[in-house]
Amino acid sequence: MTTEETNTTTYSPYSGRWVALVRGRVVAQGGTPEQALLASQASRYKERPEIRFMSVPFNFPPLLKKIIDVLPPDVEVYLVGGAVRDLLTNRLSPDFDFALPSSGISLARIIANALKADFMVLDDERDTGRVIISNENENLLYLDFATYRGATLEEDLRDRDFTINAMALNLRDTTIIDPLNGGSDIRAKVIRACSPDALLHDPVRILRAVRQAAAFGFTIDKNTRELMKQAAGTIGNVSVERLRDEVFKMLGGPKASASVRALEMLGVLQHLTPELLKMKGVSQSPPHIHDVWTHTLTVLDQLDYLLTTSLRLDFDPEKTSDMFMGLVSLKIGRYREQFAKHFAAALNPNRSHRSLLFFAALYHDICKPDTKTIDENGRIRFFDHDVKGADVTAERARSFNLSNDEVERLHKIVTHHMRIHFFADRLEKEKQPPSRKAVYRFFRDSGAAGVDLVLLALADVRGTKGNDLSQDTWTAYLDVARILLENYWEHPEEVVNPPRLLNGNDLMQELDLKPGRFVGQLLEAIRENQAAGKIIDREQALAFAREELAKGTGEL
């Protein structure tokens, strides 16, 4: 393609479309050659038009170029689905789907051998093979090669979820097949169902529409929203794993709170996670400015804002006009790289660490409706909502078939989400920062979840007080956050996880003790005093143990 041709097609209103030309003039257009021909025959049935594709300049990712280079000659194959959408919107697609008339497994094996990648049969019935590639960051990329869903490529595309995902790119000549005008919907930033029964055929598409609308900044077509409401009750027909994956992609992406709110408005939550709806309309006493449900969604917003502003690696505090985010940068901004590594260490390769934290935030007050009481002064309280809420959160996590590590992390976050509030309240009112022993106990109970708890607490207090949050209160929270993170990342062996000076056998031999609970309590008391700086070596540890034994309590 020449430079002149590239410039022409870039700005042509027909870019990415098939046009019918009569004597060099465009007389009709369509998403496929057949559509363009039929449209021209409607008005110029006596003339024979020339059908031509109006090119779109693509910036092919290197991997796609490699695939094109190793394709066997004369094989008809198309890039389809979201990867085409991403090419048209200059996004980097995480995976590539290909459609071809036959021999999907065979072609996948050929491509895997050519790229020296792994291969697996994904679906024998649909003749689908998968190529698995590890990139430089050790992330897995999937290339799926499947035969058409139907007799032709167009039938395959019409059977997909949304028009923006129902396009195909011919890898041989870079022409596009777009029978449902997905390119136009991309330009209009609209998500539209491919057919009236697309959502009933696969109800998980309801969640996918909401997720993609948030991810791309698109709106959902009005008729499609009605179809989503009508199909909401069929969510239960979808495997829990597919639902879970969409939920966590949603929580790990942008505008998580807007997505959750959309699911509630569409009537999806009552079939997906009905326990969340109990939070709606549950009032709270000051300093809360929202009911429990609105507070929860606001916490998601604040958490997102925190992670995408002050704690981003490229954040420039000189350019922010938000005093509160500027204070975040001042107090804990030096830990941006540590935060990035923390979130890069996912507990499951299929779900991001960020999405797990947002799931915990969504559920952190789940048991407030069940624990609500009103005292004699009219103050609303929620005793033990954290402990009980942790059990409900873990139950939902297990129903989603999360890993044991993920369930444990969620349980810890929800169980301990009030502790930093107590630290900050005491610092602000009594000028007492958390002691070294308190810091030790905090991380002993929470472990790596302590970092998540810091972020949740900051989002929680902003979601609680809103514009009523004072600078003094915010500073107290940030000072607590700084103390905790400083000890966790800078002084772990001194405070967070001091080295063991003695073990149980040492204590039993030196003090002539029998095995029992007292030995464990004594070991823990020694470690607490190590963290506090009161015990620094084995001799001091033994001396402390002898003093405790001399007290004769048998209990610490």
C-alpha positions as a printed Julia matrix, in Angstrom:
556×3 Matrix{Float64}:
   0.0     0.0     0.0
   1.43    3.41   -0.94
   1.63    6.38    1.4
  -1.02    8.15   -0.66
  -3.36    5.16   -0.42
  -2.78    4.88    3.33
  -3.62    8.52    3.91
  -6.71    8.21    1.73
  -8.1     5.15    3.52
  -7.3     6.48    6.98
  -9.68    9.41    6.6
 -12.23    7.8     4.28
 -15.75    7.42    5.73
 -15.72    3.98    4.12
 -12.56    2.74    5.85
 -13.0    -0.87    6.89
 -16.08   -1.29    4.63
 -16.76   -3.01    1.34
 -17.94   -0.57   -1.34
 -19.58   -0.94   -4.74
 -17.99    1.27   -7.37
 -19.6     2.3   -10.65
 -17.34    4.31  -12.94
 -15.09    5.06   -9.98
 -17.87    6.35   -7.72
 -19.12    4.69   -4.54
 -22.78    3.76   -5.02
 -23.24    1.41   -2.06
 -21.45   -0.1     0.89
 -21.66   -3.05    3.3
 -19.82   -5.06    5.9
 -19.25   -7.91    3.46
 -18.79   -8.11   -0.33
 -22.26   -9.63   -0.63
 -23.87   -6.8     1.35
 -22.2    -4.18   -0.83
 -23.32   -5.96   -4.0
 -26.92   -6.36   -2.83
 -27.08   -2.72   -1.75
 -25.85   -1.55   -5.15
 -28.31   -3.8    -7.02
 -31.2    -2.23   -5.13
 -30.58    1.09   -6.85
 -28.46    0.2    -9.91
 -29.67   -3.24  -10.83
 -28.66   -2.89  -14.5
 -25.02   -2.05  -13.78
 -22.23   -4.36  -12.69
 -20.3    -2.65   -9.9
 -16.75   -3.28   -8.83
 -16.65   -4.52   -5.21
 -13.63   -3.31   -3.3
 -12.5    -3.25    0.33
 -11.5     0.16    1.67
  -8.35   -0.57    3.61
  -7.65    0.18    7.24
  -4.0     0.64    8.28
  -3.28   -1.92   10.99
  -0.49   -1.88   13.53
  -0.01   -5.62   13.88
   1.51   -6.84   17.15
   4.76   -8.79   16.64
   3.17  -12.12   17.62
   0.45  -11.78   15.0
   3.08  -11.01   12.36
   4.92  -14.22   13.32
   1.71  -16.21   12.96
   1.05  -14.75    9.5
   4.61  -15.57    8.47
   4.32  -19.27    9.39
   0.83  -19.91    8.0
   0.83  -22.7     5.42
   0.08  -21.48    1.87
  -3.49  -21.57    0.61
  -5.02  -21.96    4.09
  -8.14  -19.84    4.55
  -8.0   -18.48    8.1
  -9.43  -15.42    9.82
  -8.64  -13.57   13.01
 -11.99  -13.18   14.76
 -13.71  -11.76   17.81
 -12.21   -9.39   20.34
  -8.77   -9.43   18.76
 -10.15   -7.68   15.66
 -11.94   -5.16   17.85
  -8.69   -4.51   19.7
  -6.79   -3.98   16.44
  -9.35   -1.38   15.35
  -9.11    0.43   18.7
  -5.31    0.2    19.03
  -5.49   -2.03   22.08
  -3.16   -4.91   22.82
  -5.17   -8.12   22.79
  -4.18  -10.71   25.42
  -5.25  -13.68   23.26
  -6.04  -14.42   19.62
  -8.95  -16.46   18.22
  -8.87  -17.77   14.67
 -11.67  -19.28   12.57
 -11.29  -21.48    9.52
 -13.5   -23.81    7.45
 -11.9   -27.03    8.76
  -8.84  -28.62   10.4
  -8.58  -26.27   13.36
  -6.66  -28.79   15.48
  -4.32  -29.61   12.63
  -3.49  -25.96   11.94
  -2.95  -25.26   15.65
  -0.44  -28.1    15.79
   1.4   -26.73   12.73
   1.55  -23.21   14.23
   2.74  -24.55   17.59
   5.56  -26.48   15.92
   6.57  -23.46   13.83
   6.63  -21.16   16.87
   8.17  -23.82   19.16
   5.19  -23.39   21.47
   2.98  -25.77   23.44
  -0.1   -27.34   21.89
  -3.28  -28.91   23.22
  -6.59  -30.12   21.84
  -9.16  -27.75   23.27
 -12.38  -29.18   21.84
 -12.49  -32.31   19.71
 -16.15  -31.84   18.82
 -15.6   -28.32   17.45
 -12.2   -29.22   15.99
 -10.47  -26.59   18.12
  -6.77  -26.56   18.98
  -4.85  -24.23   21.28
  -1.33  -22.89   21.03
   0.18  -21.74   24.33
   3.0   -19.21   24.35
   4.94  -17.8    27.31
   5.93  -14.17   26.83
   8.9   -12.37   28.34
   6.94  -11.68   31.54
   6.15  -15.41   31.85
   2.48  -14.72   31.18
   0.65  -17.25   29.04
  -0.85  -16.21   25.69
  -3.44  -18.4    24.0
  -4.01  -18.83   20.26
  -7.19  -20.77   19.57
  -7.91  -22.21   16.12
 -11.54  -23.33   15.65
 -13.69  -24.37   12.73
 -16.68  -22.2    11.87
 -19.73  -22.19   14.13
 -22.01  -22.99   11.23
 -21.56  -23.6     7.54
 -19.89  -20.28    6.71
 -17.79  -17.56    8.26
 -20.77  -15.18    8.27
 -22.89  -17.7    10.18
 -20.05  -17.99   12.68
 -19.93  -14.23   13.19
 -23.69  -13.83   13.51
 -23.7   -16.46   16.25
 -21.39  -14.4    18.48
 -22.25  -12.16   21.44
 -21.92   -8.49   20.39
 -21.43   -6.77   17.08
 -18.1    -5.27   18.16
 -16.84   -8.84   18.61
 -18.41  -10.19   15.4
 -15.81   -9.14   12.86
 -13.19  -11.18   11.04
  -9.86  -10.16    9.54
  -8.58  -12.12    6.56
  -4.91  -12.69    7.4
  -4.01  -13.07    3.73
  -5.14   -9.69    2.41
  -6.16   -7.81    5.64
  -9.73   -7.33    4.46
 -12.5    -7.28    7.07
 -15.76   -9.19    7.1
 -18.28   -7.24    9.22
 -21.83   -8.45    8.53
 -23.38   -6.78   11.6
 -21.7    -3.36   11.32
 -19.53   -3.88   14.39
 -17.06   -1.32   13.08
 -19.77    1.33   13.13
 -20.68    0.37   16.7
 -17.02    0.65   17.7
 -16.9     4.18   16.31
 -20.19    5.0    18.09
 -18.9     3.31   21.28
 -21.98    1.11   21.54
 -22.34   -2.5    22.67
 -25.15   -4.21   20.76
 -26.23   -7.86   20.85
 -25.75   -9.78   17.62
 -29.25  -11.22   17.77
 -32.38  -11.12   19.97
 -31.55  -14.52   21.45
 -27.77  -14.05   21.8
 -28.04  -13.58   25.58
 -30.43  -16.48   26.11
 -28.06  -18.76   24.21
 -25.27  -17.87   26.63
 -26.33  -15.77   29.67
 -22.73  -15.14   30.75
 -22.76  -12.59   27.94
 -24.82  -10.34   30.24
 -21.83   -9.99   32.56
 -19.48   -9.66   29.61
 -21.47   -6.74   28.2
 -21.27   -4.88   31.5
 -17.56   -5.61   31.85
 -16.7    -4.53   28.31
 -18.78   -1.37   28.59
 -16.73   -0.38   31.63
 -13.42   -1.46   30.12
 -13.88    0.41   26.84
 -15.96    3.36   28.02
 -18.86    2.22   25.8
 -22.6     2.39   26.42
 -24.95   -0.57   26.07
 -27.63   -0.25   23.41
 -31.12    0.26   24.89
 -32.63   -2.81   23.21
 -29.68   -4.89   24.36
 -30.23   -3.72   27.95
 -33.82   -4.94   27.74
 -32.62   -8.3    26.42
 -30.18   -8.48   29.34
 -32.97   -7.91   31.85
 -35.1   -10.57   30.21
 -32.26  -13.09   30.29
 -31.04  -12.3    33.85
 -33.01  -15.16   35.36
 -31.16  -17.69   33.21
 -27.77  -16.92   34.78
 -28.11  -20.09   36.82
 -27.77  -22.12   33.62
 -24.12  -21.06   33.32
 -21.29  -22.91   35.04
 -20.1   -21.23   38.22
 -16.55  -21.07   36.87
 -17.55  -18.99   33.85
 -19.61  -16.64   36.02
 -16.75  -16.32   38.49
 -14.25  -15.5    35.76
 -16.43  -12.67   34.44
 -17.01  -11.31   37.95
 -13.31  -11.2    38.71
 -12.41   -9.67   35.36
 -15.0    -7.02   36.12
 -13.63   -6.34   39.6
 -10.08   -6.26   38.27
 -10.92   -3.74   35.55
 -11.92   -0.08   35.54
 -15.17    1.24   37.04
 -15.83   -1.83   39.18
 -18.49   -0.05   41.22
 -20.37    1.07   38.1
 -20.32   -2.5    36.86
 -21.72   -3.85   40.13
 -24.4    -1.17   40.15
 -25.31   -2.06   36.55
 -25.69   -5.74   37.49
 -27.99   -4.73   40.33
 -30.12   -2.52   38.08
 -30.36   -5.24   35.43
 -31.64   -7.74   38.01
 -28.55   -9.96   37.79
 -27.32   -9.83   41.4
 -30.42  -11.49   42.79
 -29.5   -14.57   40.75
 -25.72  -14.27   41.11
 -24.88  -12.98   44.61
 -28.21  -12.26   46.36
 -26.55  -11.71   49.74
 -25.19   -8.39   48.48
 -28.67   -6.95   48.06
 -29.33   -7.14   51.81
 -27.04   -4.11   52.2
 -29.38   -1.86   50.23
 -31.13    0.74   52.35
 -29.43   -0.28   55.63
 -28.86    3.04   57.4
 -25.78    3.89   59.45
 -25.01    6.46   62.13
 -22.53    9.3    61.62
 -19.72    9.59   60.65
 -21.21    7.43   57.86
 -22.88    9.57   55.2
 -24.28    6.64   53.17
 -26.3     3.52   53.72
 -24.33    0.27   53.69
 -24.83   -0.47   49.97
 -23.92    3.0    48.73
 -20.98    3.05   51.14
 -19.73   -0.25   49.7
 -19.87    1.02   46.12
 -18.15    4.24   47.19
 -15.35    2.23   48.8
 -14.8     0.47   45.47
 -14.59    3.88   43.79
 -12.12    5.19   46.35
  -9.98    2.07   46.13
  -9.85    2.39   42.36
  -8.98    6.07   42.64
  -6.21    5.37   45.14
  -4.59    2.69   42.96
  -4.85    4.68   39.74
  -3.54    7.98   41.08
  -1.11    8.38   43.98
   0.15    4.8    44.01
   0.81    4.49   40.29
   4.47    4.16   39.41
   4.25    7.18   37.08
   2.28    9.43   39.47
   3.56   13.02   39.6
   2.53   14.69   42.88
   3.31   18.1    41.37
   0.45   17.7    38.89
  -2.34   16.69   41.26
  -4.9    19.15   42.56
  -6.27   16.64   45.08
  -4.75   17.5    48.44
  -5.72   14.12   49.89
  -3.98   12.2    47.1
  -1.01   14.51   47.43
  -0.76   13.51   51.1
  -0.88    9.85   50.08
   2.11   10.44   47.85
   3.93   12.28   50.63
   3.31    9.67   53.31
   3.49    6.32   51.48
   4.39    7.21   47.9
   7.89    5.81   48.33
   6.37    2.32   48.37
   4.94    2.47   44.84
   7.32   -0.19   43.55
   6.55   -2.46   46.5
   2.82   -2.04   45.86
   3.34   -2.92   42.2
   5.19   -6.12   43.16
   2.51   -6.93   45.74
  -0.23   -6.79   43.11
   1.88   -8.61   40.54
   2.08  -11.62   42.88
  -1.34  -13.11   42.18
  -2.5   -16.02   44.32
  -3.97  -17.65   41.22
  -2.69  -17.2    37.65
  -6.26  -16.9    36.36
  -7.25  -14.0    38.62
  -5.48  -10.76   39.41
  -4.53   -9.79   42.95
  -6.36   -6.51   42.39
  -9.62   -8.3    41.64
  -9.3   -10.29   44.87
  -8.91   -7.1    46.9
 -11.94   -5.56   45.2
 -13.95   -8.69   45.97
 -12.99   -8.28   49.63
 -14.0    -4.62   49.49
 -17.35   -5.59   47.97
 -17.98   -7.98   50.86
 -16.28   -6.21   53.77
 -19.59   -5.02   55.3
 -21.71   -7.92   54.09
 -22.95   -8.8    57.6
 -23.88   -5.32   58.73
 -27.57   -5.99   57.94
 -27.47   -9.13   60.1
 -25.7    -7.49   63.05
 -27.47   -4.14   63.15
 -28.52   -2.93   66.61
 -29.69    0.43   67.96
 -28.63    1.44   71.48
 -30.58    3.54   73.97
 -29.13    6.73   72.48
 -30.3     5.83   69.0
 -26.81    5.02   67.75
 -26.64    2.23   65.19
 -23.98   -0.42   65.78
 -22.83   -3.54   63.98
 -21.04   -5.71   66.53
 -18.95   -8.55   65.08
 -19.95   -7.71   61.51
 -16.3    -8.15   60.54
 -15.89  -11.66   61.96
 -19.26  -12.89   60.72
 -18.77  -11.18   57.39
 -15.49  -13.02   56.88
 -17.33  -16.35   57.09
 -19.97  -15.24   54.56
 -17.24  -13.97   52.23
 -15.35  -17.24   52.47
 -18.55  -19.17   51.79
 -19.19  -17.21   48.6
 -15.53  -17.59   47.59
 -15.74  -21.34   48.01
 -18.98  -21.45   45.99
 -17.04  -19.7    43.22
 -14.4   -22.44   43.48
 -11.6   -20.08   44.44
  -8.36  -21.63   45.64
  -7.74  -22.24   49.34
  -5.11  -19.47   49.34
  -7.62  -17.0    47.9
 -10.32  -18.0    50.37
  -7.88  -17.57   53.24
  -6.74  -14.15   51.99
 -10.34  -12.92   51.67
 -11.21  -14.22   55.13
  -8.26  -12.38   56.67
  -9.04   -9.1    54.93
 -12.67   -9.03   56.01
 -11.92  -10.32   59.54
  -9.35   -7.63   60.28
 -10.67   -4.69   58.25
 -11.57   -2.69   61.39
  -8.14   -2.85   63.04
  -6.54    0.05   61.19
  -9.59    2.18   62.04
  -8.87    1.55   65.73
  -5.18    2.43   65.25
  -6.0     5.68   63.44
  -8.68    6.7    65.94
  -6.26    6.26   68.84
  -3.5     8.16   67.04
  -5.78   11.09   66.25
  -7.48   11.33   69.65
  -4.73   10.17   72.04
  -1.62   10.82   69.93
  -0.64    7.18   70.45
   0.77    5.46   67.32
   0.68    1.67   67.05
   3.38    0.12   69.21
   5.92   -2.31   67.83
   4.06   -5.09   69.59
   0.78   -3.97   67.99
   2.43   -3.92   64.58
   3.78   -7.42   65.15
   0.36   -8.71   66.18
  -1.29   -7.04   63.19
   0.97   -8.78   60.67
   1.03  -12.01   62.67
  -2.73  -12.2    62.17
  -2.93  -10.81   58.64
   0.37  -11.68   56.94
   0.63  -10.35   53.39
  -3.05   -9.4    53.63
  -1.85   -6.55   55.87
  -0.86   -4.59   52.75
  -4.36   -5.09   51.34
  -5.84   -4.0    54.66
  -3.92   -0.73   54.54
  -5.41    0.13   51.15
  -8.91   -1.0    52.12
  -8.82    1.12   55.28
  -7.86    4.24   53.33
 -10.66    3.65   50.82
 -13.05    2.76   53.65
 -12.57    6.0    55.6
 -13.01    8.09   52.46
 -16.12    6.11   51.62
 -17.37    6.65   55.17
 -16.91   10.38   55.57
 -16.76   11.71   52.03
 -16.28   15.47   52.01
 -16.58   15.49   55.81
 -13.19   13.79   56.11
 -10.82   16.22   57.8
  -7.16   16.61   57.0
  -6.27   15.62   60.58
  -8.17   12.34   60.33
  -6.73   11.56   56.9
  -3.22   12.32   58.14
  -3.72    9.97   61.09
  -4.73    7.17   58.73
  -1.76    7.82   56.47
   0.62    7.9    59.43
  -0.68    4.52   60.57
  -0.34    3.23   57.01
   3.24    4.51   56.86
   4.15    2.85   60.19
   2.71   -0.49   59.13
   4.24   -0.47   55.65
   7.59    0.78   56.88
   7.85   -2.12   59.3
   6.57   -4.65   56.76
   8.88   -3.64   53.92
  11.84   -2.04   55.69
  12.12   -3.78   59.08
  10.56   -7.21   58.65
  13.11   -9.14   60.75
  13.01   -6.63   63.57
   9.27   -6.23   64.04
   7.08   -8.17   61.63
   8.78  -11.57   61.65
  11.65  -11.66   64.18
  13.87  -14.78   63.96
  13.02  -17.56   66.39
  15.52  -17.67   69.24
  14.02  -20.81   70.78
  11.74  -23.62   69.77
   9.41  -25.76   71.84
  11.99  -28.46   72.5
  14.45  -25.85   73.75
  11.94  -24.55   76.26
  10.92  -27.99   77.48
  14.56  -29.05   77.97
  15.78  -25.83   79.58
  12.77  -25.33   81.86
  11.78  -28.98   82.36
   8.34  -28.4    80.85
   5.88  -30.89   79.47
   4.28  -30.45   76.04
   1.17  -28.29   76.19
  -0.48  -24.99   75.39
   1.72  -23.07   77.84
   4.82  -23.82   75.74
   3.21  -22.3    72.66
   2.02  -19.27   74.62
   5.53  -18.78   76.01
   7.1   -18.93   72.55
   4.62  -16.37   71.24
   5.25  -14.05   74.2
   8.98  -14.22   73.48
   8.43  -13.24   69.86
   6.17  -10.35   70.86
   8.88   -9.04   73.17
  11.46   -9.5    70.4
   9.26   -7.34   68.16
   9.0    -4.77   70.93
  12.79   -4.69   71.23
  12.85   -6.09   74.77
  14.49   -9.42   73.87
  17.41   -9.57   71.47
  19.16  -12.92   72.04
  18.69  -16.48   73.26
  19.85  -15.77   76.8
  17.33  -12.97   77.25
  14.63  -15.21   75.79
  15.4   -17.95   78.35
  15.54  -15.44   81.17
  12.13  -14.09   80.18
  10.75  -17.64   80.05
  12.1   -18.44   83.5
  10.5   -15.28   84.91
   7.14  -16.22   83.43
   7.45  -19.75   84.78
   8.36  -18.4    88.21
   5.1   -16.49   88.31
   3.48  -19.9    88.47
   0.45  -18.96   86.42
   0.84  -21.59   83.72
  -1.03  -19.11   81.52
   0.03  -16.0    79.63
